Amino acid sequence: MNKKTTVLFIIVILAISGCGMIAGGIVTLNLPSSKYSRIDKGIDEYYSTINDIDGVVVKDKLGTYYHKKIDRNLFLKFVMLNEDFTALRHILSSSYGIMEPVYSYDENVNLYLNWKETERRYKYFTNELGLKLSPLNNSMEYHKLIIASAKDMLDIHRKSGGFAIGFASFSGENGLYNPKYFEKIISKIIKNETYIISNTNTPAYYFQVIDNDGAEKALHKRTSAATFNAIANDLMLPNHYSINFVPIDYFMHLSKGGGSRSYSGCSFTSKEAETKQAEFFTDYTAIPYISAINMVIKEKNMAYQKKSKQRYLHELNKYKSRQGLAEEACKIGFKEIGLSGFIESQRLQVNK
């Protein structure tokens, strides 16, 4: 991977790291604000707010929220937005959804289709949560359509010299979730499904296919410390493990990129992780000229490269336990918000 595509790769990661937000609120994308979200709110202020509502279902004009503290400054979080009400009201009873496949990082920071994890996640959603999902083979078909769509975008990438993709990534377009997304991918595999369970790594995988000249598998052996550190920070952030439920209607009517929005779903939030991410972002942006010089110097330092990769592998090894936190948030969140009446579920009412 050359310097140009390395920069693009990192821009994409920064652009998708979180719910329409880069580095803990330093840059936002005009998303609606709630006192129960991190957008436009300082870290200390946010954690003070959710500590006061621990274990309580709360509502505001944007949605319904549930936070459960499991450790000091570590909370499970479940959100159901009012704008998603129609599509998700019957998510535990009669509605059907489709699940994006799971893409995971390997030791060289290449994303790959993790079918074993896709199957496990599918069983979790259907058996543990009781969701009704489209057959798993549709997730594989979705994967193939992503590759085909990436190849189409590759032609645009070549004609524009890469600037169209880079700008789209940073502005929130994220490439994959564009106005053609429904037509090229979703419309080809849905029947009666009303929502999608999204995977955080899917837009990055889409860009990886483009960067790899349309090939499904990437064979890069990256040595860039900046790349290792960027992905390590992304893996450290709770939003990387979010389980998002996105209404299909949302994608049907897009006039511009749809990658940046607030999401209904399950996740966890960690004050320690967000503080470290903010420090990382500051190192790269505080004084751009000096930061750039420091990056160049460090990139040539073999010891720093090795340390950066070790840090990346350390964060990668925590994937399973962190994903488990988001899944646990779904279990308790569906129960608590379901019993509050937001979600229709005879099973929850019977067990009340």
C-alpha positions as CSV (number, residue, x, y, z in Angstrom):
1,M,0.0,0.0,0.0
2,N,1.5,3.3,-1.0
3,K,1.4,6.6,1.0
4,K,-1.6,7.9,-0.9
5,T,-3.8,4.9,-0.2
6,T,-2.5,4.6,3.4
7,V,-3.8,8.2,4.0
8,L,-7.2,7.3,2.4
9,F,-7.4,4.1,4.5
10,I,-6.9,6.1,7.7
11,I,-9.4,8.8,6.6
12,V,-12.0,6.1,6.1
13,I,-11.4,4.6,9.5
14,L,-11.6,8.0,11.2
15,A,-14.8,8.8,9.3
16,I,-16.6,5.6,10.3
17,S,-15.3,5.5,13.9
18,G,-18.5,6.1,15.8
19,C,-22.0,7.4,15.4
20,G,-21.5,10.3,13.1
21,M,-18.6,11.5,15.3
22,I,-14.9,11.6,15.1
23,A,-12.7,11.3,18.1
24,G,-15.2,11.8,20.9
25,G,-17.0,14.9,19.7
26,I,-14.1,16.9,18.3
27,V,-15.8,16.8,14.8
28,T,-19.5,16.2,14.4
29,L,-21.7,15.9,11.3
30,N,-24.8,17.9,12.1
31,L,-26.5,15.1,13.8
32,P,-29.4,15.8,16.3
33,S,-28.2,16.1,19.8
34,S,-29.5,14.4,22.9
35,K,-28.3,14.8,26.5
36,Y,-28.1,11.0,26.6
37,S,-25.6,10.8,23.7
38,R,-21.9,11.8,23.4
39,I,-22.4,14.1,20.4
40,D,-21.5,17.7,21.3
41,K,-20.9,16.7,24.9
42,G,-17.7,16.6,26.9
43,I,-16.5,13.2,28.2
44,D,-16.9,14.1,31.9
45,E,-20.3,15.7,31.4
46,Y,-21.6,12.7,29.4
47,Y,-20.5,10.1,32.0
48,S,-21.9,12.2,34.8
49,T,-25.3,12.2,32.9
50,I,-25.5,8.5,32.3
51,N,-24.4,7.7,35.8
52,D,-27.4,9.5,37.1
53,I,-29.8,7.3,34.9
54,D,-28.1,3.9,35.5
55,G,-30.6,1.1,35.3
56,V,-33.5,3.4,34.3
57,V,-35.4,3.7,31.0
58,V,-35.4,7.4,29.9
59,K,-36.9,9.2,27.0
60,D,-36.5,12.5,25.2
61,K,-37.7,13.9,21.9
62,L,-35.3,11.8,19.9
63,G,-35.8,8.3,21.4
64,T,-35.7,5.9,24.3
65,Y,-32.5,4.9,26.2
66,Y,-31.3,2.4,28.7
67,H,-27.9,2.4,30.4
68,K,-26.6,-0.2,32.8
69,K,-23.3,0.2,34.7
70,I,-21.2,-2.9,34.9
71,D,-18.0,-1.3,36.1
72,R,-16.6,2.1,37.0
73,N,-17.3,4.3,33.9
74,L,-18.2,1.3,31.8
75,F,-21.9,1.1,30.8
76,L,-24.0,-1.2,28.5
77,K,-26.2,1.0,26.3
78,F,-29.4,0.4,24.3
79,V,-31.1,3.0,22.2
80,M,-34.3,3.1,20.2
81,L,-34.8,6.2,18.1
82,N,-38.3,7.6,17.5
83,E,-37.5,8.0,13.8
84,D,-37.0,4.2,13.6
85,F,-40.2,3.4,15.5
86,T,-42.3,2.2,12.5
87,A,-39.6,-0.2,11.3
88,L,-38.5,-1.5,14.7
89,R,-41.8,-1.5,16.7
90,H,-42.4,-5.2,15.9
91,I,-38.7,-6.3,15.9
92,L,-39.4,-8.9,18.6
93,S,-42.7,-10.1,17.2
94,S,-43.5,-10.0,13.5
95,S,-40.9,-7.9,11.6
96,Y,-38.1,-9.5,9.6
97,G,-34.6,-8.2,9.1
98,I,-31.4,-9.0,7.2
99,M,-28.0,-9.2,8.7
100,E,-24.8,-7.8,7.1
101,P,-22.0,-10.4,7.1
102,V,-19.2,-10.0,9.7
103,Y,-15.8,-8.6,8.5
104,S,-12.8,-9.0,10.8
105,Y,-9.2,-7.8,10.8
106,D,-6.3,-10.1,10.4
107,E,-2.8,-9.5,11.8
108,N,-1.8,-7.3,8.9
109,V,-4.9,-5.0,9.2
110,N,-6.6,-6.6,6.3
111,L,-10.4,-7.2,6.5
112,Y,-11.8,-10.5,5.5
113,L,-15.2,-12.1,5.4
114,N,-15.4,-14.0,8.7
115,W,-18.1,-16.5,7.9
116,K,-17.7,-18.5,11.1
117,E,-18.4,-15.3,13.1
118,T,-21.3,-14.5,10.7
119,E,-22.9,-17.8,11.5
120,R,-22.4,-17.4,15.2
121,R,-23.8,-13.9,15.2
122,Y,-26.8,-15.1,13.2
123,K,-27.6,-17.8,15.7
124,Y,-27.2,-15.3,18.5
125,F,-29.7,-12.9,17.0
126,T,-32.3,-15.7,16.1
127,N,-31.8,-18.1,19.0
128,E,-30.8,-15.8,21.9
129,L,-32.7,-12.6,21.0
130,G,-35.6,-14.2,19.1
131,L,-35.3,-12.0,16.0
132,K,-36.7,-13.1,12.7
133,L,-34.0,-12.8,10.0
134,S,-33.7,-13.5,6.3
135,P,-31.9,-16.8,5.6
136,L,-28.2,-16.7,6.1
137,N,-27.5,-17.3,2.4
138,N,-28.8,-13.8,1.8
139,S,-25.9,-12.4,3.9
140,M,-23.5,-14.2,1.6
141,E,-25.3,-12.7,-1.5
142,Y,-25.1,-9.3,0.2
143,H,-21.3,-9.9,0.5
144,K,-21.1,-10.6,-3.3
145,L,-23.1,-7.5,-4.1
146,I,-20.8,-5.3,-2.0
147,I,-17.8,-6.5,-4.1
148,A,-19.7,-5.8,-7.3
149,S,-20.7,-2.3,-6.1
150,A,-17.0,-1.7,-5.0
151,K,-15.9,-2.6,-8.5
152,D,-18.3,-0.1,-10.0
153,M,-17.0,2.6,-7.7
154,L,-13.5,1.6,-8.7
155,D,-14.1,2.9,-12.2
156,I,-15.2,6.3,-10.7
157,H,-12.2,6.2,-8.5
158,R,-9.8,5.8,-11.4
159,K,-11.5,8.5,-13.5
160,S,-11.4,11.0,-10.6
161,G,-7.9,10.2,-9.4
162,G,-9.3,9.1,-6.0
163,F,-10.5,12.5,-4.8
164,A,-14.2,11.6,-5.1
165,I,-13.8,8.6,-2.7
166,G,-11.6,10.5,-0.3
167,F,-14.0,13.4,0.0
168,A,-17.0,11.1,0.3
169,S,-15.4,9.2,3.1
170,F,-14.6,12.3,5.2
171,S,-17.9,14.0,4.5
172,G,-19.8,11.1,5.8
173,E,-20.8,9.4,2.5
174,N,-18.8,6.3,3.4
175,G,-19.0,5.2,-0.2
176,L,-21.1,2.0,0.4
177,Y,-24.2,3.7,1.9
178,N,-24.9,6.1,-1.0
179,P,-28.1,6.9,-2.9
180,K,-27.5,3.8,-5.2
181,Y,-27.0,1.5,-2.2
182,F,-30.7,0.4,-2.1
183,E,-30.9,-0.1,-5.8
184,K,-27.6,-2.0,-6.3
185,I,-27.6,-4.1,-3.1
186,I,-30.7,-4.1,-0.8
187,S,-33.4,-4.3,-3.5
188,K,-31.8,-7.4,-5.0
189,I,-32.1,-9.5,-1.8
190,I,-35.1,-8.3,0.3
191,K,-38.7,-9.5,0.3
192,N,-40.5,-8.4,3.4
193,E,-37.6,-7.3,5.5
194,T,-37.9,-3.9,7.2
195,Y,-34.5,-3.4,8.8
196,I,-30.8,-4.2,8.5
197,I,-28.4,-5.3,11.2
198,S,-25.3,-3.4,10.2
199,N,-21.6,-4.3,10.8
200,T,-19.2,-1.5,11.6
201,N,-16.5,-2.9,9.4
202,T,-18.6,-3.2,6.2
203,P,-17.9,0.3,4.8
204,A,-14.1,-0.2,5.4
205,Y,-14.3,-3.6,3.7
206,Y,-16.0,-1.9,0.7
207,F,-13.1,0.5,0.4
208,Q,-10.5,-2.2,0.8
209,V,-11.9,-4.0,-2.3
210,I,-11.6,-0.7,-4.1
211,D,-8.0,-0.2,-2.9
212,N,-7.2,-3.8,-3.9
213,D,-8.3,-3.1,-7.5
214,G,-11.5,-5.0,-7.1
215,A,-10.1,-8.2,-5.6
216,E,-12.0,-9.8,-2.8
217,K,-9.0,-10.7,-0.7
218,A,-6.3,-8.2,0.3
219,L,-2.7,-9.4,0.6
220,H,-1.1,-6.3,2.0
221,K,1.5,-6.7,4.7
222,R,1.3,-3.3,6.2
223,T,4.2,-1.8,8.1
224,S,2.9,1.7,8.7
225,A,2.8,2.6,12.4
226,A,0.1,5.2,11.6
227,T,-2.2,2.5,10.2
228,F,-1.6,0.1,13.2
229,N,-2.3,2.9,15.6
230,A,-5.4,4.2,13.8
231,I,-7.0,0.7,13.7
232,A,-5.9,0.0,17.2
233,N,-7.7,3.1,18.4
234,D,-10.8,2.1,16.3
235,L,-10.8,-1.3,17.9
236,M,-10.5,0.2,21.3
237,L,-13.6,2.4,20.9
238,P,-16.9,0.9,22.0
239,N,-18.7,2.1,18.8
240,H,-16.6,-0.4,16.8
241,Y,-18.7,-3.2,18.4
242,S,-22.1,-1.5,18.1
243,I,-25.0,-3.6,16.9
244,N,-27.1,-1.2,14.8
245,F,-30.7,-1.7,13.6
246,V,-31.3,0.5,10.5
247,P,-34.7,0.8,8.8
248,I,-34.6,-0.2,5.1
249,D,-36.9,2.7,4.4
250,Y,-34.1,5.0,5.4
251,F,-32.0,3.8,2.5
252,M,-34.8,3.9,0.0
253,H,-35.1,7.7,0.0
254,L,-31.5,8.9,0.2
255,S,-30.6,11.9,-1.8
256,K,-27.0,11.9,-0.5
257,G,-24.7,9.7,1.5
258,G,-26.3,7.8,4.3
259,G,-23.4,6.6,6.4
260,S,-23.6,9.2,9.0
261,R,-26.6,9.1,11.3
262,S,-27.6,8.3,14.8
263,Y,-28.5,4.6,15.3
264,S,-30.9,2.5,17.2
265,G,-29.2,-0.5,18.7
266,C,-26.9,-2.0,21.3
267,S,-23.4,-1.0,22.4
268,F,-21.3,-0.2,25.5
269,T,-19.5,2.9,26.4
270,S,-16.1,3.4,28.2
271,K,-14.8,6.6,29.6
272,E,-11.2,5.2,29.6
273,A,-11.4,4.2,25.9
274,E,-12.9,7.5,24.8
275,T,-10.3,9.5,26.7
276,K,-7.4,7.6,25.1
277,Q,-9.0,8.1,21.6
278,A,-9.3,11.8,22.2
279,E,-5.6,12.0,23.2
280,F,-4.6,10.0,20.0
281,F,-6.6,12.4,17.8
282,T,-5.1,15.4,19.5
283,D,-1.6,14.1,18.7
284,Y,-2.4,14.1,15.0
285,T,-4.2,17.4,14.8
286,A,-3.1,19.8,17.5
287,I,-0.3,21.4,15.4
288,P,-0.7,19.8,12.0
289,Y,2.8,20.8,10.6
290,I,4.7,19.5,13.7
291,S,2.5,16.5,14.0
292,A,3.2,15.6,10.4
293,I,7.0,15.9,11.0
294,N,6.7,13.7,14.1
295,M,4.7,11.1,12.2
296,V,7.4,10.9,9.4
297,I,10.2,10.5,12.0
298,K,8.3,7.8,13.9
299,E,7.3,5.9,10.7
300,K,11.0,5.3,10.0
301,N,11.7,4.0,13.5
302,M,11.6,0.2,13.4
303,A,11.1,-0.1,17.1
304,Y,8.1,2.3,17.0
305,Q,6.7,0.3,14.1
306,K,7.0,-2.9,16.1
307,K,5.5,-1.4,19.2
308,S,2.6,0.0,17.1
309,K,1.8,-3.5,15.6
310,Q,2.0,-5.1,19.1
311,R,-0.5,-2.5,20.3
312,Y,-2.8,-3.3,17.4
313,L,-2.6,-7.0,18.0
314,H,-3.3,-6.4,21.7
315,E,-6.5,-4.6,20.9
316,L,-7.5,-7.2,18.3
317,N,-7.3,-9.9,20.9
318,K,-9.9,-8.2,22.9
319,Y,-12.5,-8.3,20.1
320,K,-14.4,-11.3,21.4
321,S,-14.9,-10.0,25.0
322,R,-15.9,-6.5,23.8
323,Q,-18.3,-7.9,21.2
324,G,-19.8,-9.8,24.1
325,L,-20.6,-6.6,25.9
326,A,-22.6,-5.2,23.0
327,E,-24.5,-8.5,22.7
328,E,-25.3,-8.4,26.4
329,A,-26.5,-4.9,26.0
330,C,-29.0,-6.2,23.4
331,K,-30.3,-8.9,25.9
332,I,-31.0,-6.5,28.7
333,G,-31.9,-3.6,26.5
334,F,-34.6,-5.4,24.6
335,K,-36.0,-6.7,27.9
336,E,-36.1,-3.3,29.6
337,I,-37.2,-1.2,26.7
338,G,-39.6,-3.9,25.6
339,L,-41.3,-3.9,29.0
340,S,-41.5,-0.1,28.8
341,G,-43.9,-0.5,25.9
342,F,-41.7,0.9,23.1
343,I,-41.3,-2.5,21.5
344,E,-44.2,-4.9,21.0
345,S,-43.4,-8.4,22.4
346,Q,-46.0,-10.8,23.8
347,R,-43.1,-12.9,25.1
348,L,-41.7,-10.1,27.2
349,Q,-45.1,-9.1,28.6
350,V,-45.7,-12.7,29.6
351,N,-42.4,-12.8,31.4
352,K,-42.8,-9.4,33.0
